Every structure is written in C-alpha cells, then in structure tokens.
C-alpha cells in the first residue's frame, strides 16, 4: 500500500477549480504526429506494467492509425505530485490513470470530462454496476474503473514455511496475524511484516472489521479518537516488540514496492493491493503468495473489492471522442486485456474476465485465484472518499511517525489527527 502521501491543501483545491474555469485543462493539438490526433496518456506503475502498457498502446495505434498516444509513467507518489501540478497549471493529460481517492478531488475541481456523454465511443454495459458507480460524483460518470482489486497480505512463502510458523488462513483475525508476526520475528530474527500503523488503508480494513467506516455517507469521519487510539496502540506495541518494521523503515516508504521492507529483505510480508504486489516478483523471486487481510474478532471482513484504478479524461481535452475511444479500448478490447493481464487488477469487463481467467499465468494467475478465493465473502465497497482524504493520508502518516519515533503517545496523535481531519473536511 502506498506509504507517504502527497499533501493536498485547500488552497490547491481552489487552484484546481480556478485553473479549470479560467484556462481549461490542457489537451494535445494535431500539429504534431504528422497530422494525426495526439493523445497524452499518463499513469503510475512498475516496469512490468510499463512493458504491457506500451504493447497495448502499440496495438491501439495500429488499429487506429489516425491516433498517436504519447505515454509517461512514474511511481505512485511521484505520479500523484506530477498530475496535481499539471492539473493545477491547466495542463492535465488527455487521458489519465486515477486512484479511487482522487475521483472526488478532480471531479469537484472541474478537471475531469463527463464520460457519460461519450456513450458512442465508450461502452460500459459489461461492467458491474457497483464498480461503475464508484466513478460517479454527484450523478456524473467522471471515471471508468479499469481493474478490480482487493487488499492482501503478500508474503514470501518459502521463508514463512522455513520458519515453521502456521500459514495464514481464510478468516484469520488481527490478533492471530499479530501472533504470527511475533513468531516469525522470534524464529527469523527480522520483523514479520511492515508496520501497518502508518497505512490508512490498513486502518480502514481494521475499522470495517469493527463494523465502522472511514467516512460516513455525508463525507464526515466515521470513527473517533478512541478507535484510532486502539489501532495505533495495537501497532505501536508490535513495533516495540520488533514484530513489525522499525520507524526508520516505515519513513522510507514512498508507494513503490522497491522501498518496502519485504523488497529490501527486512521483512517476510507486506500489506498491499493484489495487482501491485506483482512488483515484488523480480526482487524477491519465486515463492510470493497472497493471503486474505485479517478480519475482525467476530470474523467480519474489512477488505473489499474496489476498482484498482480508473481511467479518466481531461475536461479541456481537444479530443474527447478519441480519448473515450482509447479508454474503451483499454477496458473492453479482448486483445488489450490479454496483453495487460492482471497488471492493473482483474479486468472489470465481465465477459473478458471470464475469458482470460483460464489463460492467466504466473503472478497474474495468483491474483486471479486469490480474488476467486474471497469472491462473495466481502462487503460492498464504500463510496469514494471526500476530497480532503488526499491531505488526510499525509496527516495520518505524519501523526503515526510521531508515535513510532516516540514523540507522541497513540492517544495524543489520534486526537491531533481527529482535530485536523474535522477541520479539513469542513473546508
């Protein structure tokens, strides 16, 4: 899961809105590419996703000879920063990859194109209605889910088995997970897992397992300082025991798998989303396996299926129809789906998902099998978080850093977070 988050202040939101109104979002003109329509497409990911994306883009260009697609990508945090800068400057790319937590932010800022008006070029009838609805803000379809994903504990099965610790099981609880981390640390001499205290995603899973939510339907906090104190007390104790990674490790997290303790040989497991976990394979090697997230004490699951990412288009693009055609191709074309595999999550187009399932190999198959193992057992996804969540992710990380470096108690940090969160969500 992404670690350090990009700070997005209220002033930035105002800048996004004003720039969209005054200058419009940037789009490509047709002066380059020999008279062809040129689309700029940006996204985040790892080298494996990059190779597959370029292959799919080349196929699109072959089948649409009048369109050239210029691509660029970066790691998660760097991508978020660059996209925010482009959007604020009126230079948003024609087509962009979006995170679940960016939809409300960009839609309310006037950055995104109404894709509901592009029905001739963009088909959505074979996408699950629940997933499709996650890209809707105030009744408008601003983004289309590209893949289906869910949270996971990704772990090195070889090391875990060699340690003689009981393997993760379906329905295990957070307390059972903690006991496993302690036992792994005792037998291997290194932390069992990354410290989940710094991750808002992990906190949300834990919170949902308690029957609560990160946000209410009216976009306010769905938890209290007492809830957050309990979570941080739980993770802080594990860190002090050496069962999870030290503070010096978690402060290096930047959203890339390369800097996670698992990739650096400093832990045996990591919390992540299923598709991005593929990035570990070239570093860790064979033996990577996915396990369900821990559940609440009564077995209530906290994880959920959500779009692993979305595709959206700039409101000011000069080529709305071509942008929609490209999005349609990346989501609904069978050949593109075969190329992309599960690099962005399992396809959201249901017939395609059924068709390519038996053909998936290697880590793609591990992801597909993992999703099949939890399918039908998870609760419905929450609505997309409110705009202030991007900023609050940074606040969450910062306050837990104070806990992990023993500069604040879990209670003090939790109260500080709640105060700032309420102020942010009111703004």
C-alpha positions in Angstrom: 0.0 0.0 0.0 1.2 3.5 -0.7 3.1 4.9 2.3 3.9 8.6 2.4 1.1 10.6 0.9 1.1 13.7 -1.2 -0.1 16.7 0.8 -3.1 18.4 -0.9 -4.2 21.6 0.8 -7.4 23.5 0.5 -5.6 26.2 -1.5 -4.6 23.6 -4.1 -8.2 22.6 -4.5 -9.1 26.2 -5.1 -6.3 26.5 -7.6 -7.5 23.4 -9.4 -11.0 24.8 -9.7 -9.9 28.3 -10.8 -7.4 26.9 -13.4 -10.1 24.7 -14.8 -12.6 27.6 -15.1 -10.1 30.2 -16.4 -7.7 28.2 -18.6 -9.2 24.8 -19.1 -7.2 21.6 -18.9 -4.5 21.1 -21.4 -5.1 18.8 -24.4 -3.0 17.9 -27.4 -3.4 19.6 -30.8 -3.0 18.0 -34.1 0.1 19.9 -35.2 2.4 17.0 -34.2 2.5 13.4 -35.3 2.2 14.1 -39.0 -1.4 15.4 -38.8 -2.5 12.6 -36.5 -4.5 13.2 -33.4 -2.0 13.1 -30.5 -3.3 11.9 -27.0 -1.2 12.3 -23.9 -1.7 9.3 -21.5 -0.1 9.2 -18.1 -0.3 6.6 -15.4 1.6 5.1 -12.4 3.1 1.7 -12.1 6.2 -0.6 -12.2 8.4 -1.8 -15.1 6.2 -4.9 -15.7 3.1 -2.7 -16.1 5.1 -0.3 -18.3 6.0 -3.0 -20.8 2.5 -4.3 -21.0 1.0 -0.8 -21.4 3.4 0.0 -24.2 2.4 -3.2 -26.0 -1.3 -2.4 -25.6 -0.8 1.2 -26.8 1.0 0.0 -29.9 -1.9 -2.3 -30.7 -4.3 0.6 -30.3 -2.3 2.8 -32.6 -2.2 0.0 -35.2 -5.9 -0.3 -35.1 -6.5 3.4 -35.0 -3.9 4.8 -37.5 -5.1 8.3 -37.1 -4.2 8.5 -33.4 -0.9 8.6 -31.7 -0.6 8.0 -28.0 2.2 9.6 -26.0 2.7 7.8 -22.7 4.5 8.6 -19.5 4.6 6.9 -16.1 6.1 7.1 -12.7 5.9 5.6 -9.2 2.7 6.2 -7.3 3.8 9.2 -5.2 5.8 10.9 -7.9 2.9 10.4 -10.3 0.4 11.9 -7.9 2.6 15.0 -7.4 3.1 15.5 -11.1 -0.5 15.1 -12.0 -1.6 17.5 -9.3 0.9 20.1 -10.7 -0.3 19.6 -14.3 -3.9 19.9 -13.3 -3.4 23.0 -11.2 -1.5 24.5 -14.2 -4.2 23.8 -16.7 -2.1 21.1 -18.4 -3.8 17.9 -17.4 -3.1 15.0 -19.9 -5.9 13.9 -22.3 -6.2 10.5 -20.6 -5.0 9.8 -17.1 -4.9 7.0 -14.6 -6.7 7.8 -11.4 -6.8 6.4 -7.9 -10.1 5.8 -6.0 -9.2 8.6 -3.7 -8.6 11.1 -6.5 -12.0 10.9 -8.1 -13.9 13.4 -5.9 -10.9 15.7 -5.8 -10.5 16.1 -9.5 -14.2 15.9 -10.3 -15.1 18.7 -7.9 -12.1 20.7 -9.2 -13.6 20.7 -12.7 -10.6 18.7 -14.1 -12.4 15.7 -15.4 -14.5 15.1 -18.6 -18.1 13.9 -18.3 -17.6 10.4 -19.8 -21.3 9.8 -19.6 -21.7 12.0 -22.7 -19.3 9.7 -24.7 -21.5 6.7 -24.9 -21.0 6.2 -28.6 -17.2 5.8 -28.2 -17.2 4.3 -24.7 -19.2 1.2 -23.7 -19.9 0.4 -20.0 -22.8 -2.1 -20.3 -20.5 -5.1 -19.4 -19.0 -3.5 -16.2 -20.5 -4.4 -12.9 -22.9 -1.6 -11.9 -21.5 -1.4 -8.3 -17.9 -0.9 -9.6 -19.0 1.5 -12.3 -20.8 3.6 -9.7 -17.6 4.2 -7.8 -16.5 6.6 -10.7 -19.7 8.7 -10.3 -19.7 12.0 -8.4 -22.9 13.9 -8.0 -24.6 11.8 -10.7 -21.9 12.3 -13.3 -19.6 9.5 -14.6 -16.2 11.1 -14.4 -14.1 7.9 -14.3 -14.3 4.3 -15.5 -12.8 1.5 -13.4 -10.0 -0.3 -15.2 -9.4 -3.3 -13.0 -10.8 -4.9 -9.9 -8.6 -5.4 -6.9 -8.6 -6.0 -3.2 -6.2 -5.7 -0.3 -3.9 -8.6 0.6 -1.0 -9.7 2.7 1.7 -10.6 0.3 4.4 -12.8 1.8 7.4 -14.9 1.0 6.0 -18.4 1.4 9.5 -20.0 1.3 10.7 -18.0 4.3 7.4 -18.3 6.2 7.4 -22.1 5.8 11.1 -22.4 6.6 10.4 -20.6 9.9 7.8 -23.3 10.8 5.0 -20.8 11.5 1.5 -21.7 10.7 0.5 -20.2 7.3 -2.2 -17.6 7.0 -5.7 -18.9 6.7 -9.0 -17.6 5.4 -10.9 -15.7 8.2 -7.9 -15.2 10.5 -8.2 -12.3 12.9 -5.9 -9.3 13.5 -4.8 -10.9 16.8 -3.9 -14.1 15.0 -1.9 -12.1 12.5 -0.1 -10.3 15.3 0.8 -13.6 16.9 2.2 -14.8 13.6 4.3 -11.7 13.2 5.8 -12.2 16.7 6.6 -15.8 16.0 8.2 -15.0 12.6 10.3 -12.3 14.2 11.4 -14.7 17.0 12.4 -17.5 14.6 13.9 -15.5 11.8 15.5 -12.5 13.6 13.7 -9.9 11.5 10.2 -8.3 11.5 7.4 -10.4 10.2 5.8 -7.5 8.4 5.8 -3.9 7.5 4.3 -1.8 10.3 0.6 -1.3 9.2 0.1 1.6 11.6 1.3 4.1 9.0 -1.3 2.9 6.4 -4.7 4.5 6.3 -5.7 1.6 4.0 -4.9 -1.0 6.7 -6.6 1.1 9.3 -9.7 1.2 7.1 -9.7 -2.6 6.9 -9.3 -3.0 10.6 -12.1 -0.3 11.2 -14.5 -2.1 8.8 -13.9 -5.3 10.7 -15.2 -3.5 13.8 -18.4 -2.6 11.9 -17.3 1.0 11.4 -16.1 3.1 8.4 -13.5 5.6 7.4 -16.2 8.1 6.3 -19.9 8.4 6.6 -22.2 8.8 3.6 -22.3 12.6 4.2 -18.5 12.6 3.9 -17.6 13.1 7.6 -15.4 10.9 9.8 -16.8 7.5 10.6 -14.6 6.9 13.6 -13.5 8.5 16.8 -10.2 9.3 18.6 -10.8 6.2 20.7 -10.9 4.0 17.6 -7.7 5.4 16.2 -6.0 5.2 19.6 -6.9 1.5 19.8 -5.4 0.9 16.3 -2.2 2.8 17.0 -1.7 1.3 20.5 -2.0 -2.2 18.8 0.6 -1.4 16.1 2.9 0.6 18.3 3.2 -2.4 20.7 4.1 -4.7 17.8 6.7 -2.3 16.6 8.3 -2.0 20.1 8.4 -5.8 20.3 10.2 -6.0 16.9 7.3 -8.0 15.3 6.8 -5.3 12.6 9.2 -2.9 10.9 11.0 -0.2 12.8 10.3 3.5 12.4 13.4 4.0 10.3 12.0 1.6 7.8 8.5 3.0 7.5 9.7 6.5 7.0 11.3 5.4 3.7 8.0 4.2 2.2 7.2 6.1 -0.9 4.5 3.9 -2.6 7.0 1.8 -4.6 7.5 -1.8 -3.8 11.3 -1.3 -4.1 11.4 0.6 -0.8 9.1 -1.8 1.1 10.8 -3.8 3.9 9.8 -7.1 2.1 11.7 -6.0 -1.1 14.7 -4.9 0.9 14.9 -8.2 2.8 13.9 -6.6 6.0 10.6 -8.4 6.5 8.7 -11.5 5.3 5.4 -9.9 4.5 3.8 -6.7 3.4 0.3 -5.3 3.1 -0.6 -4.2 -0.4 -3.3 -4.4 -3.1 -3.2 -7.6 -5.0 -2.2 -6.4 -8.5 0.7 -4.1 -7.5 2.1 -6.9 -5.4 3.4 -8.3 -8.8 6.2 -5.8 -8.5 7.8 -7.9 -5.8 8.4 -10.9 -8.1 11.5 -9.7 -9.8 13.0 -8.6 -6.5 12.0 -11.4 -4.1 11.8 -14.2 -6.7 9.5 -17.3 -6.7 7.5 -18.1 -3.6 5.4 -15.0 -3.3 1.8 -15.8 -2.2 -1.3 -13.7 -1.3 -3.4 -14.2 1.8 -6.6 -12.5 2.9 -6.5 -9.5 5.1 -7.1 -10.2 8.8 -10.7 -9.9 9.9 -12.4 -8.5 13.0 -12.6 -10.6 16.2 -16.0 -12.0 15.2 -14.8 -12.8 11.6 -16.2 -9.7 10.0 -14.1 -9.0 6.9 -12.8 -5.4 6.5 -11.4 -5.7 3.0 -13.5 -5.2 -0.1 -13.3 -5.2 -3.9 -12.7 -1.8 -5.4 -11.5 -0.6 -8.7 -7.8 -1.0 -8.6 -7.6 2.2 -10.6 -9.6 4.3 -13.0 -9.2 5.9 -16.4 -10.4 9.5 -16.8 -10.1 12.2 -19.4 -9.3 15.9 -19.1 -12.3 18.2 -19.2 -10.4 20.5 -21.5 -9.0 17.9 -23.9 -9.4 18.9 -27.6 -10.1 15.2 -28.4 -12.9 14.0 -26.1 -14.1 11.3 -28.5 -10.7 9.9 -29.3 -9.9 9.9 -25.6 -13.0 8.0 -24.9 -12.1 5.5 -27.7 -8.8 4.9 -26.1 -10.3 4.3 -22.7 -12.8 1.9 -24.3 -10.0 0.0 -25.9 -8.0 -0.4 -22.7 -11.1 -1.6 -20.8 -13.2 -3.5 -23.4 -10.9 -4.9 -26.1 -10.1 -8.6 -25.7 -6.7 -8.4 -27.2 -5.7 -5.5 -25.0 -7.0 -7.5 -22.0 -4.8 -10.4 -22.9 -1.8 -8.1 -23.0 -2.5 -6.3 -19.8 -3.4 -9.4 -17.9 -3.8 -8.6 -14.2 -1.2 -5.8 -14.1 -3.9 -3.3 -13.2 -6.1 -5.8 -11.4 -8.5 -8.4 -12.8 -10.5 -6.8 -15.8 -13.8 -5.2 -14.9 -15.4 -6.2 -18.2 -17.2 -9.3 -17.0 -17.1 -11.4 -20.3 -13.4 -10.6 -20.7 -12.7 -11.5 -17.1 -14.3 -14.9 -17.7 -12.5 -15.4 -21.0 -9.0 -14.6 -19.9 -9.1 -16.2 -16.5 -8.0 -19.7 -17.7 -5.2 -18.1 -19.8 -3.6 -16.2 -17.0 -0.1 -17.3 -15.9 2.5 -16.7 -13.3 1.6 -13.9 -10.8 -1.5 -12.9 -12.8 -2.9 -16.4 -12.0 -2.0 -16.0 -8.3 -4.0 -12.7 -8.3 -7.0 -14.3 -10.1 -7.0 -17.3 -7.8 -6.8 -15.0 -4.8 -9.7 -13.0 -5.9 -11.7 -16.1 -6.6 -11.0 -17.3 -3.0 -12.6 -14.2 -1.5 -15.3 -13.5 -4.1 -18.7 -13.5 -2.5 -17.3 -13.2 1.1 -16.6 -9.4 1.2 -18.8 -6.5 2.0 -19.7 -3.8 -0.6 -17.2 -1.1 -1.2 -17.6 2.3 0.4 -18.3 5.4 -1.7 -15.3 7.2 -3.0 -13.6 9.2 -0.2 -14.2 13.0 0.1 -11.8 15.5 -1.4 -9.9 16.1 1.8 -8.8 12.5 2.1 -5.7 13.1 0.0 -4.4 15.6 2.5 -5.5 13.4 5.5 -3.5 10.5 4.2 -0.4 12.7 4.7 -1.6 13.8 8.1 -2.2 10.1 9.1 1.3 9.1 8.1 2.8 12.2 9.9 1.0 11.6 13.1 1.9 7.9 13.2 5.6 8.9 12.6 5.3 10.8 15.8 4.1 7.7 17.5 6.7 5.4 16.0 9.6 7.8 16.9 8.0 8.0 20.4 7.4 11.8 20.2 3.7 11.3 20.9 1.5 8.7 22.6 -1.1 6.9 20.4 -3.8 9.0 22.2 -2.1 12.3 21.6 -1.5 11.5 17.9 -5.1 10.2 17.5 -6.6 13.4 19.0 -4.3 15.5 16.8 -5.4 13.7 13.7 -9.1 13.9 14.6 -8.8 17.7 15.1 -7.1 18.3 11.8 -9.4 15.8 9.9 -12.6 17.6 11.1 -11.1 20.9 10.1 -10.1 19.6 6.6 -13.5 18.0 5.9 -15.3 21.2 6.9 -13.2 23.3 4.5 
